[in-house]
Amino acid sequence: MEGTHAELTFGIGRILLTEAEIRQRIGDLGGQISQDYAGRNPLLVGVLKGVVFFMTDLLRAITIPVSVDFMAISRYDPQRQAKGSVRLTKDLDEAVESRHLIFVEDVVDTGLTLSYLLRVLRARNPASLEVCVLFNKPAHRLVDIPLKYKGFDLPDRFVVGYGLDYREAYRHLPFIGELKPAVLQLT
């Protein structure tokens, strides 16, 4: 780990998943995808920014030819200044019709945003579309989404690290940690 232990864990109450546990599971997921998609050259699709950490390590763990592309979204409507609406701010560069797609997500919570993005992709007629998620938080799930590849189930707590952030901070941590309640109350 880079930096001192105190620098990396400031604001973290406890570590839920270590760097080694995360890397091992990603290796397992990459192996399964490599086996399932041998000879099919799938396109891995992710949403910026949080998925970058997972996508990078997952790509390193996959042993077959794959392509990668990204989307970006905004969860706020600039005209109404309200939460809840999803707006596509960067679309895919690759054509997806008749391609085997694997939607790669860092975390699934309510499932609403993912459900919207999957509808957008299905409308483009891919050959197949599956979901690979590293962190599943089922406690607040509002939409049932089949997760073909799943890393870990997380408890109903505010966690950060490995791409998950709190106000754009903590994303860089190589582990998953529970944020101290005091940190949340300071802002």
Steps between C-alpha positions, in 0.01 A plus 500: 500500500616849418504765773496443871237292668363811674469687167315212334261431784405852611124496547473121466333323792597151390616315192235264361692359201877500466694573185599131479138381530389738225783399266429129555132540421569708189737226383220247545254719306752552219555126477127429482445766231797363302347153510143609422593732211784308335492570125238778530707821552255668739470874549532608863298815570537712813379831638763755597648577759475241773524195275848595375678316784298183461502509120878534488563207732229289336654556156835381635333184633325410173706276274301523175471786249253767623415858414411772746289814483355748746188704556458793735184615671375783711249420772377857524282701266672839455167673420329378817799464734342179627629152566343199343528549126775335298649672197753342265793742469737271304379222277692198375747534216458136393197364314329233710255340259561124485785527753527307825489765773604475861389800700764550769389686812688581817193502726128431463279651768139584405547374143312794349793649308623162384149404387481816290841439340419137425178610324704746290745225402233235432331739257820486292456124437812342646548123451499467879515724804616389845597690816825468695500687833773508759295631791134412544296692761160326494349671806359793297429314174193638326546325165583132464802469272659166417870516592684226310838584654509630856795575722378577852177581681548808717308592814267798520775739614678793343815351350783653300811393317585314183309751287220571748512855625360746745488843338775390257732400787620152604457359146874421481511266800598143403250346744135542602450676828205618701499877536485628857165664582687809623636559149149496358378739770780752432356590161 
